[in-house]
């Protein structure tokens, strides 16, 4: 049975609830190891009014104990979630786990804790000195992000033939059986041949370079972003490359929000995450149903 380190995410959010309420189900197919001290589990379980399963395997010494406050952005919860993540990565690096699943963190809490990273993916880049690729989606539709958590105004300066070529090359190596990939243009109407921008010239050159190397037209010429996700186009493509975060994730989550997972490619370890955030507005509330589809899909991905 696959051993999976599960970083607990921000304890002021819904991560611990996902872990506790789905433990019995996921334990049928994997051996989960939760990156959280048992005292923090007991504190959260008391707030949730649920029992801690007897076989809920945790690690000790993840971080200093603190008071869980539902929905609060805090330095303490940010630091604990970062330490939980690093503990999980180290468990995989040391061969004591086969993969890591990450529950959601809060970027502001990480910042308050002095963590220099905006999220899991850029931290993994530094840890392994590899150009990790963020791939999000469901079997019907995946989106690979060329840029992720950077300000929109910084995106155009990242668009270059060589950067795009290397990104396409890494993506193709990670998914060698891909058929057709829809590459989005950056500008409205994909630039209209320079009328609305020239960034697509670099995108086209990157596409032509990788397709020439592969020997097949796997990657498309820049697609007009506002029609790329219409039903007709999704019949043609189920994998897209978006130039920036919201360009790809807004349509993806509009269609499949509760099912989406986040996969890190081009790393020496296997990492997958839920595709949603901490849901601070729903944390530790008893007047709503917990939707676990993204979490369960993340576990299922590791078994595929």
N, C-alpha and C positions, 0 to 999 in steps of 0.2 A: 504494500500500500504506500502511495506517495506521501512523503512527509512534507508538510507545507507550513512555513512560518507565516503567521498572520500578524502584521503590525496593526495595532489597535486604533490608530488614527487619533483624532482629537476627542478626548474623553468627555468634553462638554457637548459633543454632538451625538450622532446616532450610531457610531461605530461599535461601541460595546454592546448595544442592544442587538445589532445585526449578528454579532458574534455569539451572544448568549442564546438568542432565540432560534438560530439556525444550526447550532452545534450538533444536535442529534442527527439532522438530515445530512450535513456534509461529512460527518464521521463515518457514514456508511461507505464512502468512497475514498476518503483521504484521512491521513493522520494530522490533524491541525495542532500546531504549537503556537500558542498565543503570546505575543510579545508584550506582556503586561504583568505587573505584580499582583498577586492574589488579593492583597488588601484593597487595591483599587477596583478589582473585579467585584469584591464583596460590597464596597461602597456604592458602586453603580447598580448592582443587582438589587440592593435595598431600595434605591430610588425608583427602580423599575418594578419593584415588588415581584421579582422572579427569583427562582432558586438557581444556584450555580450548579451545573451538572457535576457529578462526582468525578467524571473522567475529563474535566476541563483542564487541559495541561497548560500551565503557564511557566514563565521564567521569572526568576527573582532578580532584583537589582537593576531593573530597567531605568528607574528614575526616582526622584524624591516624591513621597506621597503628598498630595494636595487635595483641597476640597473641590469636588466636582460641582460646578454651577451650570445648570442647563442653559445652553445657548450663549454663554459668555465667551468673548474673545479675551484670552489671557496669556500672559507670558508663561505661566506654569503649565497650562495645558499644551501650549505650543512646544515648549521644550520637551515635555514628556512624549508627545507624539513623534517628535524628531528622534528622540532616543529609542523609541519603540521601533521605528523604521530602521535605524542603523543597527539595532540589535538583530532584527530579522535578516538584513543583508549579510551581516557577519555570520549568522547561523548557516546561511546557504554557502557563503565563501568557505566556511570551515568544514563543509560536507555533512553537517548535522541536519540539514533540511535540503529538499530537492528543488524547492521553488518558494517564491514569496508572493503573498497576496496583500495588498495595501488597502486599508480602510481609509476614509477621507480625512484629510488634514485641512487646517485653515491657514491660508498664506499670511494673513495679518498676525495671527498668533505666532507663527514661525518668526516673523520679522521682529515682534516684540521680544522674543526669546534670543534674538541676536543671530538667528540662523541666516546664512547668506543666500540660501537658495529660495527660489520661488515655488518649488514643488519637488516631487519625487524624481521626475525625469532629469532635470538639470543636475540634481545631486548625484544621480547614477552616472551621469556623464563624467563627473569629476572622479568619483570613486573608482571607475573602471577605465578612465581615459579613453572612452569610446563615444562615437557620435550616435547616441541613443535616439531612436525614432519613436515618437508617440503615434500610435495607431489606435483609433477609437472606432467602435461600431458594434454591429451585429452581423450575423452571417449574410443577411440580405444586403448590407451596405457598410463598408468600412471607409474611413477617412484617415489618411496619413498627413500629419501637419509638418509643413516645411519650416515654419516658425511657430512658436507656441506662446509662451508667456512673456512677450515683449510689447512695449507700447506700439500702437498702430502706426504712429509716425516714424518708427524705426524700421518698419517692414521693407519699404522700397530699397533701402541701402543694402539689404540682405540679398536682394535678387541679383544673382550673377550666373553666368553660364557655368562656371566651374563649380560653384556651390550646389547648384541644382543638379548638375551631372553627378556629383558625388552622392547626393541624397538619393537620386534615382538608382544609382548603382548599389548602394547599401540596401535600399528597399527591395530591389530585384534579387539580391543575394539572399535576403531573409524570406522572400516569398517567391521561390523560383518557378512555381507552377502558375503564376499569374498569366492571365490572357490579355485583357485590355484594361488600361488604367487611364481614367479621365483626369487630365491635368488642368486645373483651373487657371485662367488668366488672373491678373491682379486688378486690372482696371475694369470699369463698366464696359460692356460690349467687347471685352478682351482687347481693349485699346482701339478698336476700329481702324486697324492699320496705321496707328500713329496719331489719329485724330484726338483720341482721349488718353494718350500716354504711350510710352515706348518700352515699358518694362517687359512686354510680351516678346520683344526681340530677344532678350536674354533667355526667357523661358523656352522659346522655340529652339534656340541654339543648344540649350541643355538637353532638350528632348531629342533633337537630331543626333547629338553625340552619343547618347546612351542607346538609342534605337540602332544606330549604325554599329555599335559595339556588339549588341545582342544579335543583330541580323534580322530583326523583325520589328514591326511598328507596334511595340507593346504600349508605349506611352503616347497619349494623344497630343496633337497640337493644342495650344491654349483654348480652353472652352469658355464660352460666355458664362460667367458665374451665375447670372440670374435665371438661366434655363438648364443649368447642368444637372439639377436634381429633379427635374420633371419626370413623370412616370416613363415617358418615352426614352429619356436618357438613362434612367436607372435600369431599363431593360438591356441597355448596351454596356453599362459599367456597373460593377458593384464595389469597385475600389477607386477612390479618388485621392488626388494630392491637392491639398488646399495651401494657398500661399500664407495664410494667417489663421489664427485661432478661430474667430467667430465665423469666418467665411465658410469653414467646413463644419463646425460644430453646431451652428444655429439650425441648419436644415436637418442635420443628423438627429439632434435632440428633439426637434419638432416632430419628427416621425417616430422615434424609438426611445424616448427619454428613459423610461424605466428599465429597459433591457440593455442599454449600452455598457460595454466594458472598455477598459483602457489597457492596452498591451504595450510593453516596452520591447522594441526590436533592436537588433544590432548590439546585444550585450552578451557577456559570457554566462549570465544567469537568466532564469526564467522569472519574469515579473509580470503580474497582471493586477489590475485594480478595478474597483467599482468606477462607474462613469459619472458619478454624481458627487456632490459636496457633502458637508457635514450636517446640513439640514438643521441648523441651530433652532429654527422656528418650530421644529417638530420634536426636538430632543426631550426624552424622558416624559413625554405627554402620553396619557392613557386614553385620550379621546380620539384617537386615530389609529388606522391600521398601518403596520409597518410593511412597506413594499420591499421585498428582498430579492427581486428578480435580477438586478444587476450583480449583486453579491453571489447569488447562486450560479449565474452565468459565468462569473469569473472562475469559480471552482470548476465548473464543467469544462471550461476552456483548457484547463491544465490536464484534463483526462482525455482530450481529443487527440 
